[in-house]
Amino acid sequence: KALGNWNGLVLCQVKTAEKSNEITAIPKLLKLLELNGCIVSIDAMGCQKKIAKAIIEKQADYLLAVKGNQSILHEEVKHILDTKEQRNFKEISYDYYETSEKGHGRIEKRKYWITDEIDNITQKEEWKSLTTVGVVESTRVIGNKKTIEKRYYISSLCKDAKQFANAIRSHWGIENSLHWILDV
């Protein structure tokens, strides 16, 4: 597992055992770095209570993708955001941001919603400094083919959809640009 920044610089790297995964490497990397004031974004495999706590203890914020490995949390976050979306986010405190990009033969539109109304998360207290949940809906059109994908997140960040969007896009920019390092 490697950690990088906006400049494409690899700050540190930990080799994992052949039968291991990044869950064991992330805490080691977090100990090595000065993270005060940073946003640490991690894909769903790193969505772990101990990792969230370690990030907060380093005086940073986290943005963690939520999927099936945290099934109850994923279902609760999905339910909160999907239900609110069906009601056009009426009677809820939320922030919204939207981007649209054209290039490489495709049109990509992303919608970001983030809310601090998380009382229905049953494990809320177990996630250190959990403040918000968010969703990004990506619509991609290539020729006549249209795909829509939603990804869900938990975060210690405040309810700021533009910051949420920038953190997600930065995460994927780093992830995509570092694949050659991760494969070595």
N, C-alpha and C positions, 0 to 999 in steps of 0.2 A: 504494500500500500504506500502511496506517495501523497504528499501534500504540496500543493502549489499555490501560486498567487496569480493576479491578473496579468503579470508580465510573462507568464509561462515558465517561471523559474521554479524548479523543484527545491523545496526548502529542506526536506528530509525524507528518508525512505527507510522502511523496515521490511526485511524479507520475512515471509511467513513460511512455516513448515509446509511440506508438500501436501499433507492431509488437513491443513488448517485453513483459516479464512481471515478476512480483514477484521473481524470482531476482536481478535487477539492483538492485531497490530495497532488499531486505532488508539487504545489507551496508552501504548508505548509512545506513539507519535505525539499525542497530546501533552505528555510529560516533558517532551523535548522542546516544545515551542512556547514562546511568549505570545499569548493570545489576547491580552487585555484589549478590549474594544473591538475585537474582530467578530465576524460572523463565520461560524463553522457549519458548512453544509455537508451532509452525508446522505448517501443513497439508503434505500430501505434496509439493507443488511445491517447498517450501523445504527438503526433506530432501536437503541437499547437504553434502559433507564440509567444504568451505570455510566454510559457514555455521555448522556445528557448532563448528568450530575458533574462529571469530570470537566466538561466544557464550561459550565457555570462556575465551578471552582477556579477555573483559569481566568475568570472575569470576562468571558466572551459570551456571545449569544449563539444559539443553535437553530438550524433549520434542517429538520429530519424528514425525509420521505417516509410515508407510511404505506405499507402493503400487507400482504397476508401473514408475514412473520410476526406481526402484532395484530392478530385477527380481530380481537375485541376492540382495540383502539381504532383500527382501520374502519371497522363497521360503524363505530360511533362517530368518527370524524366524517365519514362519507354520509351518514344519515343527517348529521347537523347541516352540512353544506348542501347536499342535494335537496333536502326538504326546504331549506331557506331559498335555494335557487328556484324551486317550483313555485314559491310564493313571491318571486321577484324581490327577494330580500327585504320585504316589508316587515316592519316591527322588529328589526334587528340592527344592531350597531355593526357596520362593516365598512370596508374600503374596497375600491375597485380600480383596476388599471387594465388597459388594453393596448396591445401592440399588433402591428401588421407588417409583414415583410414580403417582398417579391424578389425572386432571384432563382437562378439555376433551374428554371422551368417550373417553379412552384410558387404558390401563394400560401403563406402561413400566418394565421391569425391566432393570437393567444389572449385569453381573458383570465384575469387574476382576481380572485375574491379572497379576502382575509377578514376574520372576525375574532373578537375577544370574548364572545359569548360561548363559553366552554363549560358551563355548569353541568351539562349532561354527560361529560366525560367521567365515567365512573372511577378511573384510575388517575384522575387529574393530580391528586396530591403526591402520587408516586413518581411523577415526572417533574424533576426539579425545575422550578421557575417557568413551567408551562403557562404561556400567556395567550397564544393565538393558535388558530387552525386555519388552513388555507387550501385552496384548490386552484390549479391551473387547467384550463380547458384549451387544448391545442387543436385547431382545425387546419388541416393541410389539404390543399387542392393541387393535384398534379394531373394536368390534362382534364379528363372527365371523371377522374377518381377523387373522391372526397373521403377523408378519414377524420374522425374525432376521437381524441384521447383525453382522459382526465387523470391527473395525478394529485394526490393528497399529501398534506404536510402538517407537522406540528412544529411549534416554534416558541422561543422565548422572546422573540422580537415584538415590538409594539405593532399596532394595527395600521400599517402603512403599505398599501398595495404596490406602490412603485418600488419601494425598498425590497419587498417580497419578490417582485418580478426580477429585479436586478440580481438578487442573490441566487435565484433559480437559474437564470440565464448564465451567470458567472460560473455556477457549479458545472453546468453542462459544457461551457466553453473550456474549462479546465479539464474536465473528464475527457472530452474529445481530443484535446491537444496533447494529453499525456499518455494516450494509449500505447504509443511506441515505447515509452519508458516503463510502463506497467508490464509490458510483455517481455521485457529484457530480463 
